[in-house]
């Protein structure tokens, strides 16, 4: 070997050593989620992993992660003799072609069935509207003229015929829909086997390090993810009105990240990091004539019942589990079960609720009924970014033929009972954290699991409340003084009264009062009656003026073995016309509010005793006019 060759070889070796010293060795690094701090909306996850490295630079990839990680929130720290050079979040996309042209023909057949299913859904909606129209127009006769037996029979026969016809068509549509869904399931199976393109998307965290020696290092990455949260829940037990109230503070924890959280340390926080921290500012309010002024949206008439149920489907009528249902402006909500169904108690003032799920457009639903069948529309842009597996074209217009994410087709999980435990409560500057003692496994898209946070025995003042005119029942109210010490949030509560389940109520923790009132439901041992005193319902006319009198008697009986305190109300009419004069002649010691006409009584009733109150009012008005006095 001559001198020139030796020098060239030596230079090449030195250059290769230099290049190797500057380049990164690629390595995959296994990691697992160790802890989750779950907020009302969103969660901060922490995952750890270890790997053996030599001296030098490495590009380590923590793969098979959720695609919905907020990359801006990523923080990485480590343990060992090394330096972290950089870290970033990335979405890895791989495609696997399936070589079989029969997929196109199968896709055409699936689209035909989808069209037929949409036709059925539209027809069912039309039938529902028709049914409402028939039911709302069944008024017979008029105030001036009654209805004879012939007209009544004809009207009833027509009503029965139309409703029967609608119900029969419902049954036929249901049968046809079931057949089409079975055909579609078969076609989908063959489509997956036949052809198309499988697209795999997964998140990954890439960390570049420089190791100082041969060693085993540990990396810990923490990040925020939006597809998780918890909903406040309660079990309230009142064994006796002479004993403290037992309150179990729970959380319905859910996550739809696409990744299972296995045996994680769980902390629940009442914080909302996704909420803006920017201070709002008032803008100038410019007032002009009505034709130039934008008016506020009209309020919907809220459904008068207190329970809302329903089912949430995708565009093709398939049920969606794990969908978040929340009343606007509150923390009161629930999550759909495996069959897409939900049931929730409605706050009195609520007019809308929102329906949210990853990959679908959020809907704002007006509360105008008690039962809902909802269909969510796929958010094409989000699905293009988030879907785990897709078929067919991978372009922007392929979203309509995508199957649902794997979470939709996972086997139903048995409902888990809340584990009774204690938790460590930490009060921060602006938030409160509950560190749960037990490790939890939370599957993605499997609905919510119940977690016990705290159990309290609270000294309360029990009081009954009744409005006999509206409901001849007595409602037991628990008044909790200095309630802010318990850090309660608004949520639905299961009620147990004297050992038995009596229904649900709401803990509405948005009051500014020092005392929190919780309705514990009706108590059947308190009997309430309201009767009209007919002989005193007098009517007389003097000149052009007519005078009407009404008197009502209220009676409340205590069948319990202990005394009770009760507050009850009735009312007299309030005139808004100078020609109508209302005079209250009797109120049995009640307090009359002149502005709204409400009469309030507060009584203490001993065991086995009753309390009677009556009130009377007289109304004077022009003889030619008509007023409603009851």
Rosetta blueprint (number, residue, H / E / L):
1 X L
2 X L
3 X H
4 X H
5 X H
6 X H
7 X H
8 X H
9 X H
10 X H
11 X H
12 X H
13 X H
14 X H
15 X H
16 X H
17 X H
18 X H
19 X H
20 X H
21 X H
22 X H
23 X L
24 X L
25 X E
26 X E
27 X E
28 X E
29 X L
30 X L
31 X L
32 X E
33 X E
34 X E
35 X E
36 X E
37 X E
38 X E
39 X L
40 X L
41 X E
42 X E
43 X E
44 X E
45 X E
46 X E
47 X E
48 X E
49 X E
50 X E
51 X E
52 X E
53 X E
54 X L
55 X L
56 X E
57 X E
58 X E
59 X E
60 X E
61 X E
62 X E
63 X E
64 X E
65 X E
66 X L
67 X L
68 X L
69 X E
70 X E
71 X E
72 X E
73 X E
74 X E
75 X E
76 X E
77 X E
78 X E
79 X E
80 X L
81 X L
82 X E
83 X E
84 X E
85 X E
86 X E
87 X E
88 X E
89 X E
90 X E
91 X E
92 X E
93 X E
94 X E
95 X E
96 X E
97 X E
98 X E
99 X L
100 X L
101 X L
102 X H
103 X H
104 X H
105 X H
106 X H
107 X H
108 X H
109 X H
110 X H
111 X H
112 X H
113 X H
114 X H
115 X H
116 X H
117 X H
118 X H
119 X H
120 X H
121 X H
122 X H
123 X H
124 X H
125 X H
126 X H
127 X H
128 X H
129 X H
130 X H
131 X H
132 X H
133 X H
134 X H
135 X H
136 X H
137 X L
138 X L
139 X L
140 X L
141 X L
142 X L
143 X L
144 X L
145 X L
146 X L
147 X L
148 X L
149 X H
150 X H
151 X H
152 X H
153 X H
154 X H
155 X H
156 X H
157 X H
158 X H
159 X H
160 X H
161 X H
162 X H
163 X H
164 X H
165 X H
166 X H
167 X H
168 X H
169 X H
170 X H
171 X H
172 X H
173 X H
174 X H
175 X H
176 X H
177 X H
178 X H
179 X H
180 X H
181 X H
182 X H
183 X H
184 X H
185 X H
186 X H
187 X H
188 X H
189 X H
190 X H
191 X H
192 X H
193 X H
194 X H
195 X L
196 X E
197 X E
198 X E
199 X E
200 X E
201 X E
202 X E
203 X E
204 X E
205 X E
206 X E
207 X E
208 X E
209 X E
210 X E
211 X E
212 X L
213 X L
214 X L
215 X E
216 X E
217 X E
218 X E
219 X E
220 X E
221 X E
222 X E
223 X E
224 X E
225 X E
226 X E
227 X E
228 X E
229 X E
230 X E
231 X E
232 X E
233 X E
234 X E
235 X E
236 X E
237 X E
238 X E
239 X L
240 X L
241 X L
242 X L
243 X L
244 X L
245 X E
246 X E
247 X E
248 X E
249 X E
250 X E
251 X E
252 X E
253 X E
254 X E
255 X E
256 X L
257 X L
258 X L
259 X L
260 X L
261 X E
262 X E
263 X E
264 X E
265 X E
266 X E
267 X E
268 X E
269 X E
270 X L
271 X L
272 X L
273 X L
274 X L
275 X L
276 X L
277 X L
278 X L
279 X L
280 X L
281 X L
282 X L
283 X L
284 X L
285 X L
286 X L
287 X L
288 X L
289 X L
290 X H
291 X H
292 X H
293 X L
294 X L
295 X L
296 X L
297 X L
298 X L
299 X L
300 X L
301 X L
302 X L
303 X L
304 X L
305 X L
306 X L
307 X E
308 X E
309 X E
310 X E
311 X E
312 X E
313 X E
314 X L
315 X L
316 X L
317 X L
318 X L
319 X E
320 X L
321 X L
322 X L
323 X L
324 X E
325 X E
326 X E
327 X E
328 X L
329 X L
330 X L
331 X L
332 X L
333 X E
334 X E
335 X E
336 X L
337 X L
338 X L
339 X L
340 X L
341 X E
342 X E
343 X E
344 X E
345 X E
346 X L
347 X L
348 X L
349 X L
350 X L
351 X L
352 X E
353 X E
354 X E
355 X E
356 X E
357 X L
358 X L
359 X L
360 X E
361 X L
362 X L
363 X E
364 X E
365 X E
366 X E
367 X L
368 X L
369 X L
370 X L
371 X E
372 X E
373 X E
374 X E
375 X E
376 X L
377 X L
378 X E
379 X L
380 X H
381 X H
382 X H
383 X H
384 X H
385 X H
386 X H
387 X L
388 X L
389 X E
390 X E
391 X L
392 X L
393 X L
394 X L
395 X L
396 X H
397 X H
398 X H
399 X H
400 X H
401 X H
402 X L
403 X L
404 X L
405 X L
406 X H
407 X H
408 X H
409 X H
410 X L
411 X L
412 X L
413 X L
414 X L
415 X L
416 X L
417 X L
418 X L
419 X E
420 X L
421 X L
422 X L
423 X E
424 X E
425 X E
426 X E
427 X E
428 X L
429 X L
430 X L
431 X L
432 X E
433 X E
434 X E
435 X E
436 X E
437 X L
438 X L
439 X L
440 X E
441 X E
442 X E
443 X L
444 X L
445 X L
446 X L
447 X L
448 X L
449 X E
450 X E
451 X E
452 X E
453 X E
454 X E
455 X E
456 X E
457 X E
458 X E
459 X L
460 X L
461 X E
462 X E
463 X E
464 X E
465 X E
466 X E
467 X E
468 X L
469 X L
470 X L
471 X E
472 X E
473 X E
474 X E
475 X E
476 X E
477 X E
478 X E
479 X E
480 X E
481 X E
482 X L
483 X H
484 X H
485 X H
486 X H
487 X L
488 X L
489 X L
490 X L
491 X E
492 X E
493 X E
494 X E
495 X E
496 X E
497 X E
498 X L
499 X L
500 X E
501 X E
502 X E
503 X E
504 X E
505 X E
506 X E
507 X E
508 X L
509 X L
510 X L
511 X L
512 X L
513 X L
514 X L
515 X E
516 X E
517 X E
518 X E
519 X E
520 X E
521 X E
522 X E
523 X L
524 X L
525 X L
526 X E
527 X E
528 X E
529 X E
530 X E
531 X E
532 X E
533 X L
534 X H
535 X H
536 X H
537 X L
538 X L
539 X E
540 X E
541 X E
542 X E
543 X L
544 X L
545 X E
546 X E
547 X E
548 X E
549 X E
550 X E
551 X E
552 X E
553 X E
554 X E
555 X E
556 X E
557 X E
558 X E
559 X L
560 X L
561 X L
562 X L
563 X L
564 X E
565 X E
566 X E
567 X E
568 X E
569 X E
570 X E
571 X E
572 X L
573 X L
574 X L
575 X L
576 X L
577 X L
578 X L
579 X L
580 X L
581 X E
582 X E
583 X E
584 X E
585 X E
586 X E
587 X L
588 X L
589 X L
590 X L
591 X E
592 X E
593 X L
594 X L
595 X L
596 X L
597 X L
598 X E
599 X E
600 X E
601 X E
602 X E
603 X E
604 X E
605 X E
606 X L
607 X L
608 X L
609 X L
610 X E
611 X E
612 X E
613 X E
614 X E
615 X E
616 X E
617 X E
618 X E
619 X E
620 X E
621 X E
622 X E
623 X L
624 X L
625 X L
626 X L
627 X L
628 X L
629 X L
630 X L
